[in-house]
Amino acid sequence: MPAMPPGARRGLLVFALGVAVIAGAFAFDHWWLGAGDGNGGLGVAIGGPFALVDQNGAVRHDTDFRGELMLVYFGYTFCPDACPTTLQTMSSALDDLGDGANSVRPIFITVDPERDTVPQMKLYAANFHPRLVALTGSAEQTAVAAHAYRIYFQKARHGDDTDYLIDHSSFVYLMGRDGRYLAHFGPDVTADAMAAAIKKYL
């Protein structure tokens, strides 16, 4: 069998490396966020107990939403782009579901409890779907909820004590009627795609 030319060998190597990178990324996503097995993947649980305050001042627990599907998103009201865009996508997806939206509870949990007070959350939530529950709490309560959903968040290095941005994960989690993980959506998901995925569980 004739030897493979050096150029072809290099091309094959580059192709193999590309496949390995893609496979590795897929494997990490499967391990970290799960593939719909209700357990968040290979031993990494997504979701868990929380006790926070909604935009009307009422204490809400994760168990309050049993019997409903939950769309859970972590962000903050001073977020310039990703958060309002994602919440609008969630709102549009619920509109697409029609009466099916009555079985879905969109939940927005702040990662900036210092500025996101109950009145601030109420003002912000009014811009989105009327079923939206906007939750805030103490720094400790926020950290507990974020940890349960494997959410990363940290103040950006630039800015001052009152005017700052927060780096954070930007996934929307679809949780089952029993509070277990079903699926997740990345920041580029469309409202149509989100609604289509939710319909499978209505």
matplotlib code that plots the C-alpha trace (Angstrom):
import matplotlib.pyplot as plt

x = [0.0, 1.5, 2.6, 0.1, 1.5, 2.5, -0.2, -2.9, -1.5, -1.7, -5.2, -6.3, -4.7, -6.4, -9.7, -9.2, -8.3, -11.4, -13.6, -12.0, -12.6, -16.3, -16.7, -15.0, -17.3, -20.4, -19.2, -18.6, -22.0, -23.6, -21.7, -22.2, -25.8, -27.2, -29.1, -32.6, -32.2, -33.6, -30.3, -28.3, -26.1, -23.3, -23.8, -24.2, -27.6, -29.3, -31.9, -32.7, -34.3, -34.5, -36.3, -36.5, -38.8, -40.9, -41.7, -44.8, -42.9, -44.0, -41.6, -41.5, -39.9, -39.1, -41.8, -44.4, -44.1, -44.6, -47.2, -45.9, -43.1, -40.5, -38.4, -35.6, -33.2, -30.6, -29.6, -30.0, -32.1, -29.2, -27.9, -27.6, -28.3, -28.3, -30.9, -33.7, -33.1, -33.4, -36.5, -38.1, -37.4, -39.0, -42.0, -42.4, -42.1, -44.9, -47.0, -46.4, -47.7, -51.2, -53.2, -50.3, -48.4, -50.8, -48.8, -45.4, -43.9, -41.1, -38.8, -36.2, -33.7, -31.3, -27.6, -27.4, -29.5, -27.7, -29.4, -32.3, -34.7, -38.3, -39.5, -36.9, -37.8, -41.5, -40.8, -38.5, -40.8, -43.7, -41.8, -42.2, -44.7, -47.4, -46.7, -43.1, -42.0, -39.0, -37.1, -34.5, -33.2, -30.0, -26.6, -26.5, -29.9, -28.9, -25.7, -27.6, -30.0, -27.2, -25.2, -28.2, -28.5, -24.7, -24.8, -21.5, -21.7, -19.1, -18.9, -16.9, -13.6, -14.3, -16.9, -17.5, -19.6, -22.9, -22.3, -21.0, -21.7, -21.9, -20.5, -22.9, -24.0, -26.8, -28.7, -32.4, -33.4, -36.6, -37.6, -40.2, -43.4, -41.5, -38.7, -36.3, -34.1, -35.5, -33.5, -31.6, -31.4, -28.3, -28.2, -28.9, -32.1, -35.1, -38.6, -39.9, -37.3, -37.9, -41.7, -41.2, -39.1, -41.5, -44.5, -42.9, -43.6, -47.0]
y = [0.0, 3.4, 5.8, 8.6, 12.0, 14.3, 16.8, 14.2, 13.0, 16.5, 17.0, 13.7, 14.7, 18.1, 16.4, 13.8, 16.6, 18.5, 15.5, 14.9, 18.6, 18.4, 15.0, 16.4, 19.4, 17.3, 14.9, 17.8, 19.3, 15.9, 15.4, 18.9, 19.7, 16.3, 14.7, 14.6, 11.7, 13.8, 13.6, 16.2, 13.7, 11.6, 12.2, 16.0, 17.0, 20.1, 21.8, 21.6, 23.4, 27.2, 29.7, 33.2, 36.2, 36.9, 40.3, 40.6, 40.1, 36.5, 33.8, 31.1, 27.6, 25.3, 22.9, 25.7, 24.9, 21.1, 20.1, 22.7, 22.6, 25.3, 27.4, 28.6, 31.4, 33.2, 36.7, 40.3, 43.3, 45.6, 43.1, 45.1, 42.5, 38.7, 38.7, 40.8, 38.9, 35.5, 36.5, 37.8, 34.5, 32.7, 35.0, 34.5, 30.7, 30.7, 32.8, 30.2, 27.5, 29.1, 27.5, 25.1, 28.0, 27.5, 24.4, 26.2, 28.5, 30.9, 31.7, 34.4, 34.3, 37.2, 36.8, 40.4, 40.5, 43.7, 45.8, 43.5, 44.3, 43.3, 46.6, 46.4, 42.9, 43.9, 46.7, 44.5, 41.5, 43.6, 43.8, 40.1, 37.3, 37.7, 34.2, 35.2, 34.8, 37.0, 35.8, 37.6, 37.1, 37.4, 36.8, 33.4, 32.3, 33.4, 31.4, 28.3, 28.5, 29.2, 26.2, 23.9, 24.8, 24.8, 28.5, 30.5, 34.2, 36.8, 40.6, 41.8, 43.4, 46.8, 49.1, 50.5, 49.6, 50.6, 50.5, 47.0, 44.1, 40.4, 37.6, 34.6, 31.4, 32.0, 28.7, 28.2, 25.0, 23.1, 21.3, 18.7, 18.7, 16.9, 19.4, 17.2, 18.3, 17.7, 19.8, 23.0, 25.8, 27.8, 31.6, 31.3, 29.3, 30.7, 31.0, 28.5, 25.9, 26.4, 26.1, 22.9, 21.3, 22.2, 20.7, 17.3, 17.5, 19.1]
z = [0.0, -1.0, 1.8, 2.6, 1.4, 4.3, 3.4, 3.6, 6.9, 8.3, 7.0, 8.6, 11.9, 11.9, 11.2, 14.0, 16.4, 15.4, 16.0, 19.4, 20.5, 19.4, 21.2, 24.3, 24.4, 23.9, 26.7, 29.1, 28.4, 28.9, 32.2, 33.6, 32.6, 31.9, 29.0, 30.4, 32.9, 35.7, 37.6, 35.7, 34.0, 35.4, 39.1, 38.9, 40.2, 38.8, 41.0, 44.7, 47.6, 47.9, 50.0, 48.4, 48.3, 45.2, 43.7, 45.9, 49.1, 49.7, 50.7, 48.0, 48.2, 45.4, 46.6, 45.9, 42.2, 42.3, 39.7, 37.3, 34.8, 35.8, 33.5, 35.7, 34.8, 36.9, 36.1, 37.4, 36.6, 35.8, 33.2, 29.9, 27.3, 28.1, 30.8, 29.2, 25.9, 27.6, 29.7, 26.5, 24.8, 27.7, 27.5, 23.8, 24.2, 26.7, 24.4, 21.7, 24.0, 24.3, 27.1, 27.7, 29.4, 32.4, 33.2, 33.1, 35.7, 34.5, 37.4, 37.4, 40.3, 40.9, 41.3, 42.5, 45.7, 46.9, 44.2, 43.3, 46.1, 46.1, 44.6, 41.9, 41.0, 40.8, 38.4, 36.3, 36.2, 34.9, 31.5, 30.9, 31.0, 33.6, 35.0, 35.8, 39.4, 40.2, 43.3, 45.5, 49.0, 51.1, 49.6, 51.4, 50.1, 46.6, 46.8, 47.9, 45.0, 42.5, 43.8, 43.5, 39.8, 39.2, 38.3, 38.2, 39.1, 40.1, 40.0, 37.1, 38.0, 36.5, 38.0, 41.4, 44.5, 42.9, 39.2, 38.2, 36.0, 37.0, 35.0, 35.2, 33.6, 31.1, 30.8, 31.2, 32.9, 32.3, 35.5, 35.8, 37.8, 40.5, 40.5, 38.7, 35.7, 32.3, 29.8, 29.4, 26.8, 25.8, 25.3, 21.5, 21.8, 19.9, 21.4, 18.9, 19.8, 23.5, 23.1, 21.0, 23.7, 26.5, 24.5, 24.9, 28.6, 28.8]

ax = plt.figure().add_subplot(projection="3d")
ax.plot(x, y, z, "-o")
ax.set_aspect("equal")
plt.show()
